[in-house]
Amino acid sequence: MDEEAEELKRHLQIVSNDDDHVYTEATPLASKNFNREDLETLWKLVKERFESIEPKNFSDNFLLNTLKIIFEKLNVEANVWRDKKERYGLDKVKSWKLFESCGVHIITLTTTQMFLLVEKKYPLTHFTLEQMLNNVRLEVEEESKISLELLKLVRRQLNEGYVPE
């Protein structure tokens, strides 16, 4: 286990939020006071709002789809995943950051960002997973059990493929 942990640690990059003002200001989830309960409350409010009406602008649509991806039971055939694979399947991964306080990691691709829960598997392409492990490092404030578990999950998915839970 120690060998595996040491190997996984090579995929981490310790970054304090103080060094990343632009990213923190541009990414709403980057707030240190944002926790998982806040995120779940936001999802509940957004879901209630759009039960009876359609999103009317890009921001509403982006928020609804992002939270859907994070919280709803995955349907790999759903339009949102087909769309992401077709549009972003071969996009370059620019960065990968963990926000431990709310249990979310963010994958920044050339043309989009994906906000994902740490404990869930998502139908990411082999190309994307490979880049996450080999081309960028997972940015974290400090090494933690959660960061190492996330790296293990991504490596397992890269080796075994996506298996719905």
Number of C-alpha atoms within 10 A of each C-alpha: 6 7 8 10 14 11 12 18 17 11 18 22 17 12 14 12 15 9 9 11 12 10 11 15 11 9 12 10 19 22 14 13 9 15 16 14 11 12 18 15 11 14 20 12 11 16 14 11 13 13 9 8 8 11 15 8 8 9 10 14 13 12 14 19 12 17 19 16 18 21 14 9 11 17 14 14 10 9 10 14 18 15 12 15 16 10 12 20 16 14 17 16 22 17 18 22 22 24 21 21 15 21 16 23 23 21 20 17 18 13 11 13 17 15 17 20 20 23 13 15 17 21 19 19 17 16 14 21 20 17 17 23 20 10 14 17 20 24 21 20 17 14 13 11 9 14 26 20 15 20 21 16 16 22 17 13 20 19 12 9 15 17 9 12 8
